[in-house]
Amino acid sequence: MNAQENPGKLQPAKLNWDRCALFQAARRVVVKAGSGVVCNSSHEFDRQHILPLVRDVAELVLGGRQVVLVSSGAVTLGAAALNLHRSRLRDASVTRACAAVGQCRLVEAYAEFFRPHGLKVAQVLVTEDDFTNHHRYRNLRQTFEKLLKLGAIPIVNENDTVSDFSSQAPAVFRDNDRLAALLLSKLDADALVLLSNVDGLLDRLPSDAWQSQVISLVTEITPEIRGSASGVSATGRGGMASKLQAAEIAMLAGGLTVIANGKTAGILGEIFAGKPLGTLFLPRSRMAGKRRWLAFASTVRGRVTINANACTALQSRHASLLLSGVTSVDGTFAAGEVVFVLDSGGQIVGRGIAEFDSGRLAALLEHSRPVKGTLIRRERFLLHLPQQESALRQPSEPAQPEA
């Protein structure tokens, strides 16, 4: 499969020059290694591919960069250690048990492999609450900042030992691709590298992969590009669709993203040397930190409906949402929690952090006299934009079960 340019995009020489400049400037990096890279066909730790990857990460760190490594594979390794067939993973309690066993094996292996390079690792297991709770969200960043300052390499994974795989609530992340993108956003990292067992984003469906080519550069994720990605991996929860969503989050957070084959020896070094490998997604304008949290990591607790004047003020004048513009409230939420804002037709206008709890808001709306005050300040409101739709967590988005 040969790499190809998107029609009308950068020429190859220009692309190579841009890649070199962009990746030389990337000082803080998030690398995600998928299960297909971490584990072999026997569902055991794949030393053949992990050792070169560890060497690449070590070279980046020793060269002055900061690297966060998001590693899948714990559940797969745990199931193999317990001699369990993967069909047993349909039981959520078995999956959690396998994760507990596999995490030990995963971190022990990374600690062993990084030791000859004089580097130490730190295990960081995260849950969705670490992202949706803004106080814990701040603590998470402080922990990473200190680890990186001390020269440790954070090895990150979702804490599957306590995850609710059966939840029907919209998932903040239910695969490590999105988790890695959220970390890039939270840590203001410069680049995200998603390593899988494919060479990059193909220009057609996987069923036609034999005649497909790798798309070398993406500046915008179009419906046609989304249509070329489908399915999940054999050992993990993600697939190309989840990688596209992760890339879109990173683009909106102002970061570079590359999807590349983690089984290619020296792949990280080649990428950061500017070689045109994999699929490169160029960043867009970086959203402000509070709005990034609202867009990607917040949990919506309720809904408020507004009148036409308030809708115009939000969409055209980027104003705050005044209480006088609210016509109804639905759901139970506390002051400081996130709510959807709907127009009179039930369409989502945006989301924001409420200044009042649902009970007090409902009581205020019952008054016959005009209500004064602000429900959502403009700096705490995120306008819903069509181009962000696939990256945002929508209220109907189901949780994805473990493969």
Stockholm file with secondary structure:
# STOCKHOLM 1.0

chainA/1-403         MNAQENPGKLQPAKLNWDRCALFQAARRVVVKAGSGVVCNSSHEFDRQHILPLVRDVAELVLGGRQVVLVSSGAVTLGAAALNLHRSRLRDASVTRACAAVGQCRLVEAYAEFFRPHGLKVAQVLVTEDDFTNHHRYRNLRQTFEKLLKLGAIPIVNENDTVSDFSSQAPAVFRDNDRLAALLLSKLDADALVLLSNVDGLLDRLPSDAWQSQVISLVTEITPEIRGSASGVSATGRGGMASKLQAAEIAMLAGGLTVIANGKTAGILGEIFAGKPLGTLFLPRSRMAGKRRWLAFASTVRGRVTINANACTALQSRHASLLLSGVTSVDGTFAAGEVVFVLDSGGQIVGRGIAEFDSGRLAALLEHSRPVKGTLIRRERFLLHLPQQESALRQPSEPAQPEA
#=GR chainA/1-403 SS CCEECCTTSCCHHHHHHHHHHHHHHCCEEEEEECHHHHBCTTSSBCHHHHHHHHHHHHHHHHTTCEEEEEECCHHHHHHHHTTCCGGGGGSHHHHHHHHHHHHHHHHHHHHHHHGGGTCCEEEEEECTHHHHSHHHHHHHHHHHHHHHHTTCEEEEEECTTSCCTTCCSCCSCSSHHHHHHHHHHHHTCSEEEEEESSSSCBSSCGGGGGGCCEECEESSCCHHHHHTCCCCCSSSSCCHHHHHHHHHHHHHTTCEEEEEETTSTTHHHHHHTTCCCSEEECCCCCCCHHHHHHHHTCCEEEEEEECHHHHHHHHHSCCCEEGGGEEEEEECCCTTSEEEEECTTSCEEEEEECSSCHHHHHHHHTCSSCCCSEEECGGGEEECCGGGTTTSCCTTCCCCCCC
#=GC SS_cons         CCEECCTTSCCHHHHHHHHHHHHHHCCEEEEEECHHHHBCTTSSBCHHHHHHHHHHHHHHHHTTCEEEEEECCHHHHHHHHTTCCGGGGGSHHHHHHHHHHHHHHHHHHHHHHHGGGTCCEEEEEECTHHHHSHHHHHHHHHHHHHHHHTTCEEEEEECTTSCCTTCCSCCSCSSHHHHHHHHHHHHTCSEEEEEESSSSCBSSCGGGGGGCCEECEESSCCHHHHHTCCCCCSSSSCCHHHHHHHHHHHHHTTCEEEEEETTSTTHHHHHHTTCCCSEEECCCCCCCHHHHHHHHTCCEEEEEEECHHHHHHHHHSCCCEEGGGEEEEEECCCTTSEEEEECTTSCEEEEEECSSCHHHHHHHHTCSSCCCSEEECGGGEEECCGGGTTTSCCTTCCCCCCC
//
